[in-house]
Structure formats: structure tokens, C-alpha cells
């Protein structure tokens, strides 16, 4: 079987056709979880490089300036961003930080007002 968080439920949902999977991501109702390959260049990840680990991304609707102000007030270190990335719905602007366990967390916005020059 295996411990919580190792993908048992996700696998069952893929088999049932409720989710789709490629070798690089799992798509769930218009959302996307990127699956981490080991040794990939230019791929920001958690503090421990683990094959298949899922990078978590939250979509912000109130603008990244408000998100950044909230993170700064809470003492959360933004380790990268704002940067342009490609999300499940197209180009987005992202901020990256780590949770207390060292896992990568991304907060992104599809709002054109949040875009940065490349």
C-alpha cells in the first residue's frame, strides 16, 4: 500500500479516467501538478530532489502585489519571482517559496497586470 501522499488515490482516479497524466504532469479539472524529474536543469524544486514529487501551485485572483505584501508581513521568504511561467491556462506570473518542510509552493496570477518583462 504505502504512506499518505504517495499517489494511491491519484493513481485510482487516473485509472478511472477522472484525471489525465503525462510523463511530466497530472491534470485535474483544468489544474496541473508538475511531476519533478530528477536532475532536470532550470527546474526549481523543494530542498530534497525526489523523482515524481508534485509541485503545488495556488492561483491568486487579487493580484500578486497583495500576495507579496501578505507574505512579507508574515515573514515568508520568496525565493524566486516574480517570473513568467506557463500554467494550465497559459502564461502566468509566479512567486516561489518553501513550506516549513522545504517543499516548493508557487503562487501565480494569470492577470496581465501582474506580468513582468522577460
Residue, then its C-alpha position, 0 to 999 in steps of 0.5 A: x500500500x504505502x504512506x499518505x501522499x504517495x499517489x494511491x488515490x491519484x493513481x485510482x482516479x487516473x485509472x478511472x479516467x477522472x484525471x489525465x497524466x503525462x510523463x511530466x504532469x497530472x491534470x485535474x479539472x483544468x489544474x496541473x501538478x508538475x511531476x519533478x524529474x530528477x536532475x532536470x536543469x532550470x527546474x526549481x524544486x523543494x530542498x530534497x530532489x525526489x523523482x515524481x514529487x508534485x509541485x503545488x501551485x495556488x492561483x491568486x485572483x487579487x493580484x500578486x502585489x497583495x500576495x507579496x505584501x501578505x507574505x512579507x508581513x508574515x515573514x515568508x521568504x520568496x525565493x524566486x519571482x516574480x517570473x513568467x511561467x506557463x500554467x494550465x491556462x497559459x502564461x502566468x506570473x509566479x512567486x516561489x517559496x518553501x513550506x516549513x518542510x522545504x517543499x516548493x509552493x508557487x503562487x501565480x496570477x494569470x492577470x496581465x497586470x501582474x506580468x513582468x518583462x522577460 
